[in-house]
Amino acid sequence: MHTVSIRTSILVISFICGYMFLIIRKTTLRQLDLFDLLMLSAVAVIPGAFTLFPRFAEWSAEITGVKFPFVVMFGALFAILFVFTHRLTIKANKLESENRLLTQELSLLKQTLESVKTAKR
């Protein structure tokens, strides 16, 4: 059985609290949405759970059939970051499509405006 030192616990809890405060603040300022808050908070909570609760880490390794608990932890973090990156890629592609459409509409409006000016002369 593994135990966690007080220093390690204080360090991990301090990091989790500081990071959570930062991303909650960004969410209230509407720099992040709720889904981003959940995804990014998992990046702090999962390592915290594995560090502060060694029995949970050992149990998760046993359940998944992995020898070392940190492999499960990094696998979970990789999955979360993959989903987050996938979501950002979808958002970027959607914004690119909207930008292209707006540029085309602006060009058509400019052309229409020029033809109206030319017709008045």
N, C-alpha and C positions, 0 to 999 in steps of 0.2 A: 504494500500500500504506500502510495506517495502522499506526502504532505506538502502544502504550499507555504513558503515562508511569509512572514508578515510584510517584509519589504516588497516582495513580489506582488502580494495582494494589493498593497497600497499603490504601487506603480501601475498595475493593470487597472484598478478601479479609478485612479486619477485619469489615466488615458481615456477610459470609456466615458467618464463623466465629461471631460473636456471636449472630446470629439462629439459626443451626443449633444452637448450644449451648442457647439458650433453648427452642426447640421440642422438642429431644431431652429436655431436663430435664422439660418439661411432659408429655411422653409417658411418661417413667419414673414420674412421679407420677400417672399415669393420668388426667390432665386432657385429654389428646388420645389418640386411638387411632392405630393404624399408618397407616391410610388418610389421616387428617388430617395426620400427619407427612409423608407423601409429597407430598401436595398443597401443603402450606405450604412445604416445602423447595424445591419447584420454583419457587416465587415468588422465592426468593433465587438459586437456581442458574441459572435461565434468563438473568436480566439479567447475572449474573456471567460466564456463557459468552459472551454477546454483547459484553461490555466487555473481558474479558481475551483473547478470541480473535477479533480483528477479521476474520480470514479466514473463520472459521465464520459470522460475521454476514453477510459479503458472499456467501458460498456459499449460505446459506439464502435470502437475498433473490433471488439469481439463480435458484435452483431453483423458488421460488414465483412468480417473475415480478413481483416488487415492486421498485420503484426504491430504496427506503430500507430498510435492515435493521431499523431500530427499529419499522417497521410490522409486520414478522413477529414481533418480540419482544413487542410489545404485543398482537398477535393471540393469541399463545400464552398470554400471561398472562391475557388476557380469557377464553379457553377454560377455563383451569384454575380461575379464580375462578368462572366460570359453573357448572362441575361441582361445585365446593365449595359454592356457594350452593344449588344444586339438591339436593345431599345434605342440607344443613342444613334445607331446607324439608321434605324427606321425613321427617327425624327429628322435626321440630317437629310435623308432622301426626300422626305415629305416637304421639308422647307425648300429644298432645291427645286422640286417640281412646282411649288407655289411661286417661287421667285421667277422661274422660267415663264409661267403663265402670266404673272403680273407684268413682266417685261414685254411679252407679246401684246397684251392688252394696252399697255402704254404706247407701244409703237403704233397700234391701230388707231388709238385716240389721237395721237400726234398727226398721223396721216390724214385722218378725217378733218381735224382742225385746219391743216394746211390746205386741204381741198376746199373747205368752206371759205377760207381767206382768199384763195385764188378765184373762186367763183364770184365773190363780191367785187372784184376789181374789174 
